[in-house]
Amino acid sequence: MKTSDLLIAANTLWVVVAAVLVMFMQAGFAFLEAGLTRMKNAAHIAGKNVLIFGITSLVYWAVGFGIAFGDGNAVIGTHGFFPSTDALLSVGKAPYSFFSTIPGAGAYLFEVVFAGVSLAIVWGAMAERAKLWVYFAFGVCFTLIYSVTSHWIWHSGGWLFGLGMQDFAGSTVVHYQGALAALAGALLLGPRIGKFGKDGRANPIPGHNMPYAVLGTLILWFGWFGFNPGSTLAVVTGDKLGYFGYVALTTNLAAAAGALGGILSAWAILRKPDVSMMLNGVLAALVAITAASGFVAPWAAVVIGLVSGLIAVVGVLWVEGLGIDDPIGAVAVHGMSGVWGTLATGLFAVPALAANLATGTGGLVYTGSFHQLGVQAVGLLAVGAFTFSASFGCLWAMKRLWGIRVEAHVETAGLDVSEHGMWGYPEFYIPVPGGYGDPSTVLTTHWNDPGVHGSKSLEPRVHPDRLDAEPEPA
């Protein structure tokens, strides 16, 4: 076996492992989104992450991968649809000649999990009121929209790539795009029942499980070590061996700074160190560093993260002030921070790192030139115009033809029981033998165990709801 073959094998192993980490981010989104929404919709919100990844995987295999990375022109890939076995096993050959370090199959696996993440972002702003069939229909539409702009920015033949746009792992391609579609959906759906009063003021609708949201954020942070470092697509990047380790470092620094930026900004603005805002700060920082992680110095990663934490807090409040109901904060966290991260790359890109990645030039801070910042802005404008108009058009047509929002009584009852026939927490809604609502359920722990409290008082050993229960000796 030649050295080049061993290198391809090492590259493929690394990329597949990174892809699995990114795929696991769907679990993070499930916990985060379910935790930040109401109990009556928990199963629906969590379960849709499985559904949309299934839809994305099939559509991307059939058409999307060819549009994004198939050989073609500066606007779209025109080859690689329904790829053959030979196409998926070859390296650096048509129809996926762009991938010179890994086989087509490994490339598909890595790129499809990114498409799945972008689609997951969309539903955050549409949560708790969209019809189930919309996930199917718009899931197909958005996967195709996403694939087009992927080609523009990430394929070596894409027109924005040709301009030198720097988006290492997708602040624009993945997060900004997902937020644009999420904004279109939120505008067309309108706010949830009771979110805004007659005077226009927002009423808080807190999520039902903050520990779930915390766990989801930690899973996403963990998965991001596949998201950004895996985007090297190789164990050797330019002339740097193991460059993915450096990318992991900048990613982690930004996230850490985002946590502090989020909680401190909330403390200053809301007068409380809000936990959800700390979580949003982490995610916003991860979104922002996604474009910059391969291009910037560690100190810049910290700056990007701190500013992202502030953006998360101010952005969520600003979006709500506009009368837009975004239950998860997708527009601020993924959209506004995606814009910041893309522009920040144009500010802080280190010339030597840009040269090593053979993408664009150094940023304004190092070169004194606005060129790279201008390229980043052009990319944001182009993607913003295309993705928002295409997403809005698709959803508007669906709304006019069939309706995309559930009826008021369905929304009030909850999507779990209305769409799926069962609650995510059935014991809180209906009697379940041996469950929370069953009067025969007996607590096995004595509330006043003499061995613990030194008390011989009589306390009920049954479910606390049964206040009429006869006490038993402790």
C-alpha positions in Angstrom: 0.0 0.0 0.0 1.3 3.4 -1.0 1.7 6.3 1.4 -1.0 8.2 -0.5 -3.4 5.3 0.1 -2.7 5.4 3.8 -3.3 9.1 3.9 -6.7 8.7 2.1 -7.6 6.0 4.6 -6.6 8.2 7.6 -8.6 11.1 6.0 -11.6 9.0 5.5 -11.5 7.6 9.1 -11.3 11.2 10.5 -14.1 12.5 8.3 -16.4 9.7 9.1 -15.8 10.1 12.9 -16.4 13.8 12.5 -19.6 13.1 10.6 -20.9 10.9 13.4 -20.2 13.7 15.9 -22.2 16.2 13.8 -25.1 13.7 13.3 -25.2 13.4 17.1 -26.0 17.1 17.2 -29.6 16.1 16.2 -29.9 14.7 19.7 -28.7 18.1 21.1 -31.3 19.9 19.0 -34.0 17.5 20.3 -33.2 18.1 23.9 -32.7 21.9 23.5 -35.8 22.5 21.5 -38.0 20.2 23.6 -36.7 21.8 26.8 -37.4 25.3 25.6 -41.0 24.6 24.5 -44.0 23.4 26.4 -44.7 20.0 27.8 -47.7 19.4 25.5 -45.4 19.5 22.4 -42.3 17.8 23.7 -42.6 14.5 21.8 -43.5 16.3 18.6 -40.6 18.7 18.9 -38.0 16.1 19.7 -39.3 13.5 17.2 -39.2 15.9 14.2 -35.4 15.8 14.5 -35.5 12.1 13.5 -38.0 12.8 10.7 -36.1 15.7 9.1 -32.8 13.9 9.2 -34.4 11.0 7.3 -35.9 13.4 4.7 -32.6 15.3 4.3 -30.6 12.1 4.0 -32.7 10.8 1.1 -33.1 14.0 -0.8 -29.5 14.9 -0.4 -28.4 11.5 -1.7 -30.7 11.6 -4.7 -30.2 15.3 -5.8 -28.7 17.6 -3.2 -25.2 16.2 -3.1 -24.9 16.6 -6.9 -26.2 20.1 -6.8 -23.8 21.1 -4.0 -20.6 19.2 -4.9 -21.1 17.6 -8.3 -19.1 18.9 -11.2 -20.9 21.8 -13.0 -20.7 25.5 -13.4 -20.3 28.5 -11.1 -23.9 28.4 -10.0 -24.9 24.8 -9.6 -23.6 21.3 -9.8 -25.0 19.4 -12.8 -23.6 15.9 -12.2 -23.7 13.3 -9.5 -27.4 12.8 -9.1 -28.5 9.3 -7.8 -24.7 8.5 -7.6 -23.4 5.2 -8.7 -21.3 2.8 -6.6 -18.2 3.8 -8.6 -18.8 7.5 -8.1 -19.1 7.0 -4.3 -16.0 4.9 -4.1 -13.7 7.0 -6.2 -11.4 9.8 -5.0 -10.9 13.0 -6.9 -12.8 11.8 -10.0 -16.0 12.8 -11.7 -18.7 13.5 -10.8 -17.2 14.6 -7.4 -13.7 15.7 -8.5 -13.8 18.4 -5.8 -13.1 15.8 -3.1 -9.4 14.9 -3.6 -8.7 13.6 -0.1 -11.7 11.3 0.6 -14.0 9.0 -1.4 -17.4 10.3 -2.5 -19.3 8.2 0.0 -17.4 9.7 2.9 -17.9 13.1 1.5 -21.7 12.5 1.2 -21.9 11.4 4.8 -20.1 14.4 6.1 -22.0 16.9 4.0 -25.5 15.4 4.6 -25.2 15.9 8.4 -24.5 19.6 7.8 -27.7 19.8 5.6 -29.6 18.1 8.5 -28.4 20.6 11.0 -29.4 23.6 8.8 -32.9 22.1 8.4 -33.2 21.5 12.2 -32.6 25.2 12.7 -35.6 26.1 10.5 -38.2 24.5 12.8 -37.0 26.3 15.9 -38.8 29.4 15.0 -41.8 27.5 13.7 -42.2 25.3 16.8 -45.5 24.5 18.4 -47.8 25.6 15.6 -46.8 24.1 12.2 -48.6 21.2 10.6 -46.7 17.9 10.4 -46.9 17.6 6.7 -45.0 20.9 6.3 -41.9 19.1 7.7 -42.0 16.7 4.8 -42.7 19.2 2.0 -40.5 22.1 3.1 -37.8 19.7 4.2 -37.5 18.7 0.5 -37.6 22.3 -0.7 -35.1 23.6 1.8 -32.6 20.8 1.2 -32.5 21.8 -2.5 -32.1 25.5 -1.6 -29.3 24.7 0.8 -27.5 22.7 -1.8 -27.4 25.6 -4.3 -25.7 28.0 -1.9 -23.4 25.2 -0.7 -22.1 25.0 -4.3 -21.6 28.8 -4.5 -19.4 29.0 -1.3 -17.8 25.6 -0.8 -17.2 24.1 -4.2 -14.0 25.2 -5.8 -16.0 26.1 -9.0 -18.6 28.1 -7.1 -18.8 31.9 -7.8 -18.4 33.0 -4.2 -15.6 30.6 -3.7 -14.0 32.2 -6.7 -14.3 35.6 -5.1 -12.5 34.2 -2.0 -15.4 34.1 0.5 -14.3 32.5 3.8 -16.8 30.3 5.5 -14.8 27.5 7.0 -17.6 25.3 8.3 -20.8 27.2 7.6 -21.8 30.3 9.5 -23.4 31.4 6.3 -24.0 28.1 4.5 -25.5 26.2 7.5 -26.6 28.7 10.2 -27.5 31.9 8.4 -29.5 29.9 5.8 -31.4 28.0 8.4 -32.2 31.2 10.2 -33.4 32.9 7.0 -35.9 30.1 6.3 -36.9 30.1 10.0 -37.6 33.8 9.8 -39.8 33.3 6.7 -41.7 30.5 8.5 -42.2 32.5 11.6 -43.5 35.5 9.7 -46.0 33.4 7.7 -47.2 31.3 10.6 -47.6 34.2 13.0 -47.1 34.0 16.8 -48.4 31.3 19.1 -51.7 31.8 20.7 -51.2 34.1 23.8 -47.7 35.1 22.9 -48.5 38.7 22.4 -51.2 40.7 24.3 -53.6 43.2 22.7 -51.2 45.9 23.5 -48.5 44.2 21.6 -46.4 43.3 24.6 -44.8 39.8 24.6 -46.0 37.4 27.2 -43.3 34.9 28.4 -43.9 31.3 27.4 -41.2 29.5 29.4 -39.9 26.1 28.3 -40.9 23.1 30.4 -37.5 21.6 31.1 -34.4 23.8 31.5 -32.1 20.8 32.4 -33.0 19.3 28.9 -32.0 22.6 27.3 -28.7 22.5 29.2 -28.0 18.9 28.2 -28.9 19.8 24.6 -26.4 22.7 24.6 -23.6 20.5 26.0 -24.3 17.9 23.3 -24.2 20.5 20.6 -21.0 21.9 22.0 -19.6 18.4 21.9 -20.8 17.8 18.3 -19.2 21.0 17.2 -15.8 19.4 17.6 -16.8 17.3 14.5 -18.5 20.3 12.8 -15.6 22.7 12.6 -12.5 20.5 12.9 -14.0 17.9 10.5 -14.3 20.6 7.8 -10.6 20.2 7.2 -11.6 17.0 5.4 -8.1 15.7 6.0 -5.4 15.1 8.6 -3.1 17.4 6.6 -4.3 20.8 5.7 -2.1 22.8 3.4 1.3 22.3 4.9 0.0 21.8 8.5 -0.3 18.3 9.9 -3.2 17.8 12.3 -4.6 21.3 11.6 -8.0 20.2 12.9 -6.6 20.4 16.4 -6.1 24.1 16.0 -9.6 24.5 14.7 -10.9 22.6 17.7 -9.1 25.0 20.0 -10.5 28.2 18.4 -14.0 26.6 18.5 -13.8 25.8 22.2 -12.4 29.3 23.1 -15.2 31.0 21.3 -17.9 28.8 23.0 -16.4 29.4 26.4 -16.4 33.2 25.9 -19.9 33.0 24.5 -21.1 31.4 27.8 -19.6 34.3 29.8 -20.8 36.9 27.3 -24.4 35.5 27.4 -24.8 35.3 31.1 -23.1 38.6 31.8 -25.1 40.4 29.2 -28.3 38.9 30.6 -27.3 40.0 34.1 -26.7 43.5 32.9 -29.8 43.9 30.6 -32.4 41.7 32.3 -31.0 42.1 35.8 -30.9 38.4 36.2 -28.2 35.8 35.1 -30.7 34.0 32.9 -29.7 30.4 32.2 -31.3 30.2 28.8 -29.4 33.3 27.7 -26.2 31.7 28.8 -27.0 28.7 26.6 -27.9 31.0 23.8 -24.5 32.7 24.2 -22.7 29.4 23.9 -24.6 28.5 20.7 -24.3 31.9 19.2 -20.6 31.8 19.7 -20.3 28.4 18.2 -22.3 29.6 15.2 -20.1 32.7 14.8 -16.8 30.8 15.1 -17.9 28.3 12.5 -16.9 30.6 9.6 -13.7 31.8 11.3 -12.4 28.7 13.1 -9.7 27.9 10.5 -8.8 31.5 9.8 -8.4 33.4 13.1 -6.0 33.6 16.1 -7.1 32.4 19.5 -7.5 36.0 20.9 -9.9 36.7 18.0 -11.9 33.6 18.8 -12.4 34.9 22.3 -13.6 38.3 21.0 -15.9 36.6 18.5 -17.4 34.6 21.3 -17.9 37.5 23.7 -19.6 39.6 21.2 -21.8 36.6 20.2 -23.0 36.3 23.8 -24.2 39.9 23.7 -25.8 39.4 20.2 -27.7 36.4 21.5 -29.3 38.4 24.4 -30.0 41.6 22.5 -31.0 39.8 19.4 -33.6 37.6 21.1 -35.2 40.6 22.7 -35.1 42.7 19.5 -36.8 39.9 17.5 -39.5 39.6 20.1 -39.9 43.4 20.1 -40.7 43.3 16.4 -43.6 41.0 17.2 -41.9 37.8 15.8 -42.5 34.7 17.8 -39.3 32.6 17.7 -39.6 30.0 20.6 -36.0 28.8 20.3 -34.3 32.1 19.4 -33.1 30.7 16.0 -33.2 34.0 14.2 -30.9 35.7 16.7 -28.6 32.8 17.6 -28.1 31.3 14.1 -29.0 34.3 11.9 -27.6 37.4 13.6 -24.6 35.5 15.0 -24.1 33.8 11.6 -23.8 37.3 10.0 -21.4 38.4 12.8 -19.2 35.4 12.4 -19.0 35.8 8.6 -18.1 39.4 8.9 -15.7 38.8 11.8 -13.7 36.5 9.6 -13.2 39.4 7.2 -12.0 41.4 10.1 -9.7 38.9 11.9 -8.5 36.4 9.3 -4.7 35.8 9.7 -3.0 36.2 6.3 -0.8 33.1 6.8 -3.8 31.0 7.8 -5.8 32.2 4.8 -2.8 31.3 2.5 -2.6 27.9 4.1 -6.2 27.2 3.4 -5.9 28.8 -0.1 -9.1 30.8 0.5 -9.3 34.6 0.4 -6.9 37.0 2.0 -6.1 38.4 5.4 -8.7 40.4 7.3 -8.9 44.2 7.9 -7.1 44.1 11.3 -4.0 42.6 9.7 -3.9 44.1 6.2 -5.8 47.4 6.6 -7.8 46.4 3.5 -11.5 46.1 3.3 -11.3 43.6 0.5 -12.0 40.4 2.4 -14.7 42.1 4.5 -16.4 43.3 1.3 -16.3 39.7 -0.1 -17.9 38.4 3.1 -20.6 41.1 2.8 -21.4 40.2 -0.8 -21.8 36.6 0.1 -24.2 37.4 2.9 -26.3 39.6 0.7 -26.4 37.0 -2.1 -27.3 34.1 0.2 -29.8 36.3 2.1 -31.7 37.4 -1.0 -31.8 33.9 -2.5 -32.5 31.8 0.5 -35.1 34.1 2.1 -37.0 34.7 -1.1 -37.0 31.0 -2.1 -38.0 29.9 1.4 -40.7 32.5 1.8 -42.0 31.7 -1.7 -42.2 28.0 -1.0 -43.9 28.4 2.4 -46.2 31.1 1.1 -47.4 28.8 -1.7 -48.0 26.0 0.8 -49.9 28.4 3.0 -52.2 29.6 0.2 -52.9 26.1 -1.1 -53.2 24.0 1.9 -52.4 26.0 5.1 -49.3 25.5 7.2 -50.6 26.3 10.7 -52.6 23.9 12.9 -56.1 24.9 14.0 -56.5 26.8 17.2 -57.9 23.9 19.1 -55.0 21.7 18.0 -52.5 24.2 19.1 -54.3 24.6 22.5 -54.4 20.8 23.1 -50.8 20.3 22.0 -49.3 18.8 19.0 -48.3 15.6 20.8 -51.8 14.3 21.2 -53.3 16.1 18.2 -50.8 15.1 15.6 -49.5 11.8 17.0 -52.2 10.5 19.3 -50.3 10.5 22.5 -48.6 13.0 24.8 -44.9 13.0 25.4 -45.7 12.9 29.2 -48.9 10.9 29.3 -48.9 10.5 33.1 -49.5 14.2 33.5 -52.6 14.2 31.3 -54.3 10.8 31.6 -54.3 8.0 34.2 -51.5 5.5 33.6 -51.4 2.3 35.7 -48.6 2.7 38.2 -47.9 6.1 36.9 -47.7 9.6 38.3 -51.5 10.1 38.2 -52.4 6.7 39.7 -53.7 7.1 43.3 -52.3 3.7 44.1 -48.7 4.8 43.5 -46.8 4.6 46.8 -43.7 6.4 47.6 -41.0 4.0 48.9 -39.1 6.8 50.8 -40.2 8.0 54.2 -40.4 11.7 54.3 -39.3 11.8 58.0 -37.2 8.7 58.4 -36.1 8.6 62.0 -32.6 7.5 60.9 -32.3 10.7 58.9 -34.2 13.3 60.7 -34.5 11.9 64.2 -38.3 12.4 64.0 -41.0 9.9 64.8 -43.8 12.0 63.3 -46.4 10.4 61.1 -46.2 11.2 57.4 -48.1 10.0 54.4 -46.2 7.4 52.3 -48.4 7.8 49.3 -48.4 10.1 46.4 -48.4 13.8 47.5 -51.6 14.4 45.5 -53.5 12.2 47.9 -53.9 14.6 50.7 -56.7 12.6 52.2 -54.5 9.6 52.7 -54.2 8.0 56.1 -50.8 8.4 57.6 -48.6 5.4 58.5 -46.0 5.1 61.2 -42.7 6.4 59.9 
